[in-house]
Amino acid sequence: MQLIETLSLLRATLESTADGILVTAPDGRIVTFNERFLAIWGLPRESVEGASHIDMVRLVGSRFRDPSDLGRRIESLYTLPDTEALDTLEMTDGRVFERYSRPQWLDGRAVGRVWSYRDVTDRRRAEEAVREEARVLDLLNRTGAAISSTLELDMLLQTVTDAGRELSEAEFGAFFYNATDDAGGVYQALDMDEDAPTSMYVAVDPDDL
């Protein structure tokens, strides 16, 4: 009776976590898993029960950006039974998972391995958004400082063009503006950054713009 209660408690613990949990034997045979694990990978229970971990990886390998590296990494961990590992898994659908693997110990010896899979997609996107915001703020601060430090038109235009290119992550930038020649005539001028291809430096007719 006590054994049944202990097993029921262990199963309830597995199912209460938000992570996908997989437990494997030293030879890679799947021992147990929770429902979250099945949900993450969209696998039917019968395809996982008693299967080989490596065979299962091949089954879902196409969903990963680097399936060959995934298989090699898992195989290497089975040759290092005492090793703990934290890896980031990037999926082709844009999701990102953290996989933590550690040995399962019993009486001082490793009898298997526990793998946990946590969806960190939202956290990764939030981190990327913070980095992008910091990049934009830094660019705006540098551009503002450069503009305030000069009154030369050419330098001002170059600074604005470069900032616009960097902000939009374009290959090169161009800035069209009206200018006045020594005789008082107005013409269309084109300013481009140093990364622009030389083929772009052509005469511009304002009537064509």
GIKARA-V58823 format. One line per field, one symbol per residue. ss: DSSP state (H for helix, E for strand, C for the rest). phi: phi as a letter, one per 30 degrees, with the letter a starting at -180 (. if undefined). psi: psi as a letter, one per 40 degrees, with the letter a starting at -180 (. if undefined). Layout:
ss = ???
phi = ???
psi = ???
This chain:
ss = CHHHHHHHHHHHHHHHCCCEEEEECCCCEEEEECHHHHHHHCCCHHHHCCCEHHHHHHHHHHHECCHHHHHHHHHHHHCCCCCCEEEEEEECCCCEEEEEEEEEEECCEEEEEEEEEEECHHHHHHHHHHHHHHHHHHHHHHHHHHHHCCCCHHHHHHHHHHHHHHHHCCCCCEEEEEEECCCCCEEEEEEECCCCCHHHCCCCCHHHC
phi = .ddddddddddddeddddddcbcbdedjddcaacdddddecicdeddceiddeddddddceddcdbdddddddddddddbdcdcbbbccccddjdbbcccbbdccbhibdclbcccbbdcedddddddddddddddddddddddddddcbcddeddddddddddddddhddabbbcadbcdddjdcbdcbcbdddddddddbdcceddc
psi = ddddddddddddddeeieihhhhiideehhdiiiddddddefiiddedheihdddddddedeeidgdddddddddddeegdehiihihhhideeihihhhhiihihfeiheahhhhhhhfdddddddddddddddddddddddddddeeiehdddddddddddddddefidiiihhihihadeeihihihhiieeiideegihhhdee.
